[in-house]
Amino acid sequence: MARIGFYLLLIPIYIVSLLPLKVLYCISDFIAFFLRRVIRYRSEVVNTNLARSFPDLKYRELSKIIKRFYRNFSDIFIELLWSASASRKSYYSKVELENPEELRSFHDQGKSAIIVLGHQTNWENLSVLDTSPSGFTRPDLRIVYKSMRNKSSDMLLKWIRERNQQGKYIESKEIARYMFRHRKEQLLYVLIADQSPLPGAKFAVNFLNQPTFLLNGPEQLSKKYDLPVVYANSIRVSRGKYRVRFTAITGDPSKTEDGEISAKFAALLEAGIRANPSDWLWSHKRWKRDVNSNAFKNK
């Protein structure tokens, strides 16, 4: 049944994806308006998250960010849809790497590395980023993802993601075992790490003016397998064009204190969000649990 559902979803999406990208962006504008003004998709969550994160901004300034956020949100969906039929050449041209030297030293040392990022701009672009100037190539990429509950939708999303990229997608629940089995290979792991962690999280920092629990899986994996950690900041150059800038967090995780890698990631992510606030995923219920005072560490 899941496979039948997959084809029922794929056929119309593939047909629509054949439209010129300029036309698809017009559709994106309509979707953004519909989400923001008609059905008010998660408007309360978006408004609350922004107001608490930027308490000094006036209503008019927040309204501009909200409007741009919904456009960014719909563009991500449209660009993913477009990639269902786009050629590799056209898809690869959408994103460029600004400073490959941040990874080059780790590659030259014969090490694998972890790239951590947040839900900024179109985070799907990391799967097709040309990292070859750093020594790592696209086939070296291992993108960690969480499967969807709906199996048909999960199959469709995985098919679209894998169609134009040459690395591999690894489910988050399998990543620790995968790293162990492939520890002798030189690979580049990509992990999104700004989600709200599961109950039981023990480490928190002040993030966007709020005590915030952190998902510390990347830090644990980096220390367990002695992997350098690099932050990826995705920046929108123009509509449909992106640039990725790397910042090394640590080259030697064994010399860091507990929570230090996660805290540095949070600080870098916050700086990126403050520079371009409308590009982050504000519709996510990031602060759904209160932080207990024993967990809070403002590093």
C-alpha positions as CSV (number, residue, x, y, z in Angstrom):
1,M,0.0,0.0,0.0
2,A,2.8,2.4,0.8
3,R,4.3,1.9,-2.7
4,I,0.9,2.6,-4.3
5,G,0.6,5.8,-2.3
6,F,4.2,6.7,-3.3
7,Y,3.3,6.6,-7.0
8,L,0.0,8.5,-6.4
9,L,2.0,11.3,-4.9
10,L,5.0,11.2,-7.2
11,I,3.1,11.4,-10.6
12,P,1.4,14.8,-10.0
13,I,4.4,16.2,-8.2
14,Y,6.7,15.2,-11.0
15,I,4.4,16.8,-13.6
16,V,4.2,20.1,-11.6
17,S,8.0,20.1,-11.1
18,L,8.4,20.4,-14.9
19,L,7.1,23.9,-14.9
20,P,9.7,26.7,-15.2
21,L,11.2,27.7,-11.9
22,K,10.0,31.3,-12.3
23,V,6.4,30.0,-12.6
24,L,7.0,27.8,-9.5
25,Y,8.1,30.8,-7.5
26,C,4.9,32.6,-8.5
27,I,3.1,29.5,-7.0
28,S,5.3,29.8,-4.0
29,D,4.2,33.5,-3.5
30,F,0.6,32.4,-3.5
31,I,1.3,29.5,-1.1
32,A,3.0,31.9,1.3
33,F,0.1,34.3,1.2
34,F,-2.4,31.4,1.7
35,L,-0.5,30.1,4.7
36,R,0.0,33.5,6.3
37,R,-3.3,35.2,5.7
38,V,-5.9,32.6,4.9
39,I,-5.3,29.5,7.1
40,R,-2.8,31.2,9.3
41,Y,-0.5,28.1,9.5
42,R,1.0,28.0,13.0
43,S,0.7,31.7,13.2
44,E,0.5,31.7,17.0
45,V,3.7,29.6,17.3
46,V,5.5,31.8,14.7
47,N,4.4,35.1,16.4
48,T,5.3,33.9,19.9
49,N,8.7,32.5,19.0
50,L,9.7,35.7,17.2
51,A,8.3,38.0,19.9
52,R,10.2,36.2,22.6
53,S,13.4,35.9,20.6
54,F,13.4,39.6,19.6
55,P,11.7,41.5,22.4
56,D,13.2,44.8,21.3
57,L,11.7,44.8,17.8
58,K,8.6,46.8,17.1
59,Y,5.4,45.2,15.7
60,R,6.1,46.5,12.2
61,E,9.6,45.0,12.1
62,L,8.3,41.6,13.4
63,S,5.5,41.7,10.7
64,K,8.1,42.1,8.0
65,I,10.1,39.1,9.3
66,I,6.9,37.0,9.5
67,K,6.0,37.8,5.9
68,R,9.5,36.9,4.7
69,F,9.5,33.8,6.8
70,Y,6.4,32.4,5.1
71,R,7.9,33.1,1.7
72,N,11.1,31.3,2.7
73,F,9.0,28.4,4.1
74,S,7.1,28.0,0.8
75,D,10.2,28.4,-1.3
76,I,11.8,25.4,0.5
77,F,8.8,23.3,-0.5
78,I,8.7,24.6,-4.1
79,E,12.5,24.1,-4.5
80,L,12.2,20.5,-3.2
81,L,9.3,19.9,-5.6
82,W,11.3,21.4,-8.5
83,S,14.2,19.1,-7.7
84,A,12.0,16.1,-8.5
85,S,12.8,16.7,-12.2
86,A,15.6,19.2,-12.3
87,S,18.9,18.2,-13.9
88,R,21.9,17.7,-11.6
89,K,23.7,20.6,-13.3
90,S,20.9,23.1,-12.6
91,Y,20.4,21.8,-9.1
92,Y,24.1,21.9,-8.2
93,S,24.3,25.5,-9.5
94,K,21.9,26.7,-6.8
95,V,24.4,26.5,-3.9
96,E,28.1,27.2,-3.6
97,L,30.7,26.8,-0.8
98,E,32.4,30.0,0.3
99,N,35.4,28.7,2.4
100,P,36.4,25.0,1.8
101,E,39.6,25.6,3.6
102,E,37.7,25.1,6.9
103,L,37.4,21.5,6.0
104,R,40.6,21.0,4.1
105,S,42.9,20.7,7.1
106,F,40.7,17.9,8.6
107,H,40.6,16.0,5.3
108,D,44.4,16.4,4.9
109,Q,44.8,14.8,8.3
110,G,42.9,11.8,7.1
111,K,39.9,12.5,9.4
112,S,36.2,12.2,8.9
113,A,34.2,15.2,10.1
114,I,30.7,16.3,11.3
115,I,28.9,19.2,9.8
116,V,26.2,20.7,12.1
117,L,23.6,23.1,10.9
118,G,20.1,24.5,11.7
119,H,16.9,24.8,9.7
120,Q,18.1,27.9,7.9
121,T,17.2,28.9,4.3
122,N,16.9,25.7,2.3
123,W,18.8,23.2,4.5
124,E,18.2,20.5,1.8
125,N,21.0,22.1,-0.2
126,L,23.7,20.6,1.9
127,S,23.0,17.3,0.2
128,V,24.2,18.6,-3.2
129,L,26.9,21.1,-2.0
130,D,30.1,20.7,-3.9
131,T,32.7,20.1,-1.2
132,S,35.4,18.8,-3.5
133,P,37.7,21.9,-3.0
134,S,37.9,20.7,0.6
135,G,39.1,17.3,-0.4
136,F,35.7,15.7,0.6
137,T,33.5,14.9,-2.4
138,R,29.7,14.5,-2.8
139,P,29.9,10.7,-2.5
140,D,31.6,11.2,0.9
141,L,28.5,12.9,2.2
142,R,26.3,11.0,4.8
143,I,23.1,13.0,5.5
144,V,21.4,12.1,8.7
145,Y,17.6,12.3,8.7
146,K,14.5,11.3,10.6
147,S,12.0,9.2,8.8
148,M,8.4,10.4,8.5
149,R,5.4,8.5,10.0
150,N,3.6,8.3,6.7
151,K,5.5,5.7,4.8
152,S,4.3,6.9,1.3
153,S,5.4,10.5,2.1
154,D,8.7,9.2,3.5
155,M,9.4,7.1,0.4
156,L,8.6,10.1,-1.8
157,L,10.8,12.5,0.1
158,K,13.7,10.0,0.1
159,W,13.3,9.4,-3.6
160,I,13.5,13.2,-4.4
161,R,16.4,13.7,-2.0
162,E,18.5,10.8,-3.4
163,R,17.7,11.6,-7.1
164,N,20.3,14.3,-7.5
165,Q,22.8,13.7,-4.8
166,Q,25.6,11.2,-4.7
167,G,26.0,10.6,-1.0
168,K,23.8,8.5,1.2
169,Y,20.9,9.2,3.7
170,I,21.2,7.5,7.0
171,E,18.4,7.4,9.5
172,S,19.1,9.1,12.8
173,K,18.5,6.0,14.8
174,E,21.1,4.1,12.8
175,I,23.9,6.8,12.7
176,A,25.9,5.7,15.7
177,R,26.1,2.1,14.5
178,Y,26.8,3.3,10.9
179,M,29.7,5.5,12.2
180,F,31.2,2.5,14.0
181,R,31.0,0.2,11.0
182,H,32.5,2.8,8.7
183,R,35.0,4.3,11.2
184,K,38.0,3.4,8.9
185,E,36.4,5.4,5.9
186,Q,36.9,9.1,5.5
187,L,33.4,10.5,5.4
188,L,31.5,13.8,5.9
189,Y,28.5,13.5,8.2
190,V,25.7,16.2,8.0
191,L,23.5,16.6,11.0
192,I,20.7,19.2,11.7
193,A,20.9,19.9,15.4
194,D,18.4,22.7,16.3
195,Q,15.4,20.5,17.0
196,S,13.8,20.3,20.4
197,P,15.4,17.2,22.1
198,L,13.4,14.4,23.6
199,P,12.3,14.5,27.3
200,G,15.3,13.9,29.6
201,A,17.6,16.4,28.0
202,K,20.1,17.7,30.6
203,F,22.0,20.5,28.9
204,A,20.6,24.0,28.1
205,V,21.9,27.4,27.2
206,N,20.5,30.9,26.7
207,F,19.5,30.8,23.0
208,L,17.6,33.7,21.4
209,N,16.9,35.2,24.9
210,Q,15.4,32.0,26.2
211,P,16.7,29.1,28.3
212,T,16.8,26.3,25.7
213,F,17.4,22.6,25.8
214,L,20.0,21.5,23.2
215,L,20.1,18.3,21.2
216,N,23.6,17.1,21.9
217,G,23.8,14.0,19.6
218,P,26.4,15.6,17.4
219,E,28.7,16.4,20.4
220,Q,28.4,12.9,21.7
221,L,29.2,11.3,18.3
222,S,32.1,13.6,17.8
223,K,33.6,12.7,21.1
224,K,32.9,9.0,20.7
225,Y,34.6,8.7,17.3
226,D,37.0,11.7,17.7
227,L,35.5,13.6,14.8
228,P,36.1,17.4,14.2
229,V,32.9,19.5,14.1
230,V,32.2,22.3,11.7
231,Y,29.2,24.6,11.6
232,A,27.5,25.3,8.3
233,N,25.7,28.7,7.9
234,S,23.4,28.8,4.9
235,I,22.9,32.3,3.4
236,R,20.5,33.3,0.7
237,V,22.3,35.3,-2.0
238,S,19.1,35.8,-4.1
239,R,16.0,33.8,-4.6
240,G,17.0,30.3,-5.4
241,K,20.7,31.0,-4.9
242,Y,22.5,30.1,-1.7
243,R,26.0,30.2,-0.2
244,V,27.3,28.1,2.6
245,R,30.0,29.3,5.0
246,F,31.8,26.9,7.3
247,T,33.1,27.7,10.8
248,A,35.2,25.1,12.6
249,I,33.9,24.4,16.1
250,T,36.6,22.0,17.2
251,G,39.3,19.9,15.6
252,D,39.9,17.9,18.8
253,P,36.7,17.1,20.6
254,S,38.5,15.2,23.3
255,K,39.9,18.5,24.6
256,T,36.5,20.1,25.0
257,E,34.4,20.2,28.2
258,D,31.0,18.6,28.3
259,G,28.5,20.8,26.5
260,E,31.1,23.1,25.0
261,I,30.6,21.9,21.4
262,S,26.8,22.2,21.7
263,A,27.1,25.6,23.2
264,K,29.4,26.9,20.5
265,F,27.0,25.5,17.8
266,A,24.1,27.3,19.5
267,A,26.1,30.6,19.6
268,L,27.0,30.3,15.9
269,L,23.4,29.4,14.9
270,E,22.0,32.3,16.9
271,A,24.4,34.7,15.1
272,G,23.2,33.4,11.8
273,I,19.6,33.7,12.7
274,R,20.1,37.3,14.0
275,A,21.7,38.2,10.7
276,N,18.8,36.8,8.7
277,P,15.9,36.2,11.0
278,S,13.3,35.3,8.4
279,D,15.3,32.4,7.1
280,W,15.0,30.2,10.2
281,L,12.1,27.7,10.8
282,W,10.0,29.7,13.3
283,S,7.0,27.4,12.9
284,H,8.8,24.7,14.9
285,K,7.7,24.4,18.6
286,R,11.2,24.8,19.8
287,W,10.4,26.0,23.3
288,K,7.6,23.6,24.2
289,R,9.3,22.5,27.5
290,D,10.4,24.7,30.4
291,V,14.1,24.4,31.3
292,N,14.8,23.4,34.8
293,S,17.3,25.5,36.6
294,N,19.7,22.5,37.2
295,A,20.0,22.0,33.4
296,F,20.5,25.6,32.5
297,K,24.1,26.5,31.8
298,N,24.7,29.9,30.2
299,K,28.1,29.2,28.5
